[in-house]
Amino acid sequence: MSQAEPLVEGSAVSLDLSETELEAHREQITEFITEVVDDAGADGAVIGLSGGIDSTLTAHLAVEALGADAVHGLVMPSEVNTDTNMSDAERVAELLDIEYDVLDINPIVDAFVDAYPEGADDRMALGNVRVRTRAVLNYFVANAESRVVLGTGNRSEAMTGYFTKYGDQAVDCNPIGNLYKRQVRQLAAHVGVPDDLVEKPPSAEMWEGQTDESEMGLGYDTLDAILALHVDGPFSKSATVETLGVPESVVDRVVELVERSAHKRAMPPAPAALDV
C-alpha cells in the first residue's frame, strides 16, 4: 500500500473512522439492506462472492440485516480465477452459514467466444464478458427465488469507474457504496471479518494475474486520499499535492479517471424531448 496520510491535519477530511462512526455505518447499512428487500417485497438477497473484501463485508452485513436463511451466495469461478480466491469465497459462505452454489462460468464464456471468435484475443473484452456473465447469473437466481441482487461496489471504485458497465454494477443496490476502500477494510475488521481477508490484495480477476492497484497505477490509500481531499473535498490540486506529497500527475490521473468514467454512473443518454 501507499503511504498517503489517512488523516489530514487541520481539516475535516479523515479516512479513518472511529469506533462510534464504524458502528454508525454498520447500523446504517444493515437498515438500508433491510429496507431495500422490504420495499421490493422480496424474500431475501443474492450476492456474488469473490473471496475479496468487498463481497465479504457485504455478505456479513446482509446476514446481520436479513438472517443467514435469507442470503444466497453465488461463487462463480472461471479459468482465470485463483483457487485461493474461490476457496476464500466458499469459506465466507460457510463461516456465515449461508446457502451457496458454485456455478462454473467457463462454458457460458466459451459460448460467447464460439459465437464471436474475433473477441477471443481481446483481454479486456473477454474479461468484461466474464463479469457480465456473473451479473446475468445473479439475476437469474434472484428472479427465480424472489430476491434482490446486492452489489459489492465501494465508493472508490464507483468514482473512478473501476467496474464493468452492466456487469458488477448491474445490481439492485450497493450497500457499501458510500465507503472508500480504506474504510471498507476498517468496517470489515470491525464486524469480525478474518484478518487475512481484510488485508488481502484486491483483484477483480478479469484476467490472470490482475490486481486492482497495478491496473489503476496507484495504491488505494493514495487514491482514497485524493478522492476525499480533492474530488469530494475542498482541497485544490496544489494543496492536495503538498498535503499528500504526491506528484501533480498522480492527482491529474485520478481526476481523469473520475471524468472519463462519468458515463458509467449515469443513465444511458437520449435526445431531449421535442417540444412539438
N, C-alpha and C positions, 0 to 999 in steps of 0.2 A: 504494500500500500504506500501511497504517497505521504508526504509529511505536512500536508495542509493543516493549519490550525483548526481544531473543531470549535473553538470559542474565540470570538473576536473581541478583544479588549475594548471597552468604551462604546460598544454598540449593543443593540437589542438583538443582534443576529447570533444565534447559537445553534450548532448542530447536535450538541449533546443535551439529552433530555434528563431531567431529574426523575427520581423515583415517582414523585407525585405526577409529573407530566406523563411518564410512561403508563402509569395506572389509568390516567385520564384517557389516553389514546386507546388503551385496551378496552375500556368501558365503551368509548365512542364507537369503536369498530365492531364490537360484538353486538351492540344495539343496532348498528347500521345493517349488519348481515341479517339479523332477525327481522328488521323492518322490510328489507328487500324481499325476503322469502314470503313474509306475511302479505305484503302488498301484491305480490304476484299470485297469491293463492296456491303456492307451490307446496310440495311435500318435503322439500329439503334442497340440497345443493350437490352439484357435481364440481369436482376440482381436478385439474390435471396436475399430477405430482411428478416433478422432475428430479427430485433429490437436492434441489437448490434451496437457498434460504427463503426466497420469496414465497414459493409454493408451500414450504414447510410452515412458515409463520401463518400464512393464510389458513392452512388446514387446522392448525392449533386453535386459532381464533374461531373458526367455523364450528369446531366441535364444542368450544365453550358456549357459543351462541345457540347452537341448534341441538346439541347432543350427538353422540357418535352414530346413532342409528339413522340420523338424517343426513349424513355426509357420505358421498360415494366418491372414492378416489379412482382415477384412471392413470395407470403407468403405461406410457406409450413409446416403447423403445424403437429405435431404428438402427441401421448398421453403423451409424456414426456416434451413437451414444456409448459412453463407457459403462462397463459392468458396475463400476463403483457407484456412479450416479443412479443407475437403475436399482441397484440393491439398496441405496440410501432412500430412494423413493418408496420402496416396499417397506423398509424399516420404519419410515414415518407413519405409514398406514397401520402397521402392526402396533407401534407404540401408542397410537391414538385409538386403536381398536375399531377402526372403520372398515366397512366393506370396500374392497378394491378389486379391480380387474387389470390384468396385464394384456394390452392389446398391441400386437406387433404391427407397426405401420408400414413395414417394408413392402408387403405385397401391394398395398394401395399406392405407394410411391412408385413402385415398379410399373403399375398400370398407367400412371401418368407418363412415365418415360416411354413406355411402349406406344402410347398414343401420340407422343411428340418427341421422338428421339433426338431432335436437334437441341433440346434443352438439357440433355444429359451432362454436357461438359460445362455448363454454366453453374458454378458453385453456389452463387447467391440465389439464382432462380430455383435450383433444386432444394436448397436449404429452406426457402420460403414455402415450397410445396410441402415439406415435412411439417412445418409449423401450421400451415393451413389445414393439413390433413388432421392434425390433432384437434383443431377447432371444430371441424365437422364432426368428429367422433364425440367430443364433449357435448355438442348439441344433440347428436343422435341419442345418446344415453339420457341426457336431460329431458328431451321431449318424450321419450318412451317412459320415463319414470316420473314425469310431472315435477321436475326440479329446475332450479336456476343454475346457470353456469357462473361460478365465481372466478374472476380474473385474479392474477397474481402480480400484476404490474405495479411498480413503485413510481414515485414522483420523478426521480432522476431519469428513469427510462422513458417515461411519458414525455418529459420536457425536451429530451434530446432526440426523440424518435427512434430510440433503440428498441424497436419491436417491429413485427411484421404486420403490415396493413392487412386487415381482415384475417389475421392469424391469432397471435397470442393476445391481441386486444379485441378480438371478436368474442365479447363476454357480456354478461348482464350487469356486472358491476365490478369495481376494483376496490376491495376493502382496505388495502394498504396503499392506495394511490395517492394519499396525501403525505406520505413519508419518504424522505430522501433515503438512499441506500444505507448510509451510515446509521440512520435511525431505525431502519428495518432490523439491522443487526442488534441494536440496543434493545428493541422491543422483543425480539426473539429470545435473547438471553433472559429478559425479564420474565417471560412467560414459561421458561423452562425448556427451551429447545436445547438439545445436546450441544456442547461446546464445539465439537468437530464440525457440525453443520453450520453453526453460527460463523465460524472462521473460514469456511470453505471458499476457495476462489470461485467467483461466479462465471458461468458459461451457459450461453443459450444452446450450445451444441448443435448448431445448424450444419456444421461440418466438422470433420475430425480435427481435434487439436485446438479448436476455437476457444478463446476466453474473451469475456466482455471487455476487460481493460486493454488487452492488446489490440482488439479491433477498434476501439474508440481512440486509442493512442494516449490515454491518460488514466490515472487511477481514480477510483470512485471518491476517495476523500477530497482530492483536488476538484473533481467535477462538482461534487456536492457543495463545496465551499464557494465556488464561482457562481453556481446557480443561486445559492442562498444570499450571497452578498450583492452580486451584480445584476443577475437576471430577475430574480424575485425581489431583491433588496435594493437599498438606496445608493449603494456604492458606485462611483464612476469606475471606468476601466482603470484609470491611473491609480485610484485608491485601492482597488482590488489587487492590482499588481503589487503595489507597495505592501499591503497588508499580508498577502499570502506569499510573497517572494517568488512569484512565478513570472515567466516571460509574457509580454503582451500577446504573443502569438497563441499562447495557450488559452487566454481569455477570449481572443478572437475565434479560436476553434470552437469553443463551447457556444458562443453566440451564434456562430454559423450553423452548428448542429440544431439549435433551437429554431432558427429562422427557416432552415431548409426543410424541417420536418413539420412545419405548421399544417400542411395539408393532411397529415396523419391524424391530427387532433380535431379535425373539422368534418362536418357532413360533406358528402360529395357535392361540388358546386353545380348550380344550374343557372340558366339565364334568368334575369329578373322578369317578373310578371309584366306583361304588356298592358298598358292602360288603353284599351281599345273599346 
